[in-house]
Each structure stands twice: as structure tokens, then as C-alpha cells.
Amino acid sequence: MKARVHVSLKTGVLDPQGEAIRHALGSLGFEGVSGVRQGKLIEIELAQTDPDAAREEVERMCKSLLANPVIESYAIEIA
């Protein structure tokens, strides 16, 4: 079973990398980009076969290591 975790900075948290991307896009001629937020995608291969148990396990992973709950939010997809 596969899991995908999308991690991004919470709204209101300064995103300097996103701002650098926005600036670079403007320099390349992509006008009209008023904001960019960047994040990360983590793909995990699980031995777990029960989707509910897999989601619970990935949730624990996020809280323990994959995301900083103070400044980041995350979304889990189980496939």
C-alpha cells in the first residue's frame, strides 16, 4: 500500500523559498503571479494492507518526524 504526504507551511508562516520562486517566475516573464507557497511530497511504501490502519500509522509518522505541527500542515493520501 502506498501513502503520499503533502507537507506545506501553514497560512501566515513566512515562506522565503516560495517568495524566491515567485520572484524568479516574474524575472522569466511570467507576469501576474502574486504568490507562491512551496511544500514537499513524501511517498511511503507500506506493508500495511488495511487503509484505516495505514492512515493511522502515517499520521503517527507525520506527528513524529515528517512535519513540524507548529508551522506546517499536512494531508495524507492512501492508495
Secondary structure, 3 states (H helix, E strand, C coil): CEEEEEEEECCCCCCHHHHHHHHHHHHCCCCCCCCCCCEEEEEEECCCCCHHHHHHHHHHHHHHHHCCCCCEEEEEEEC
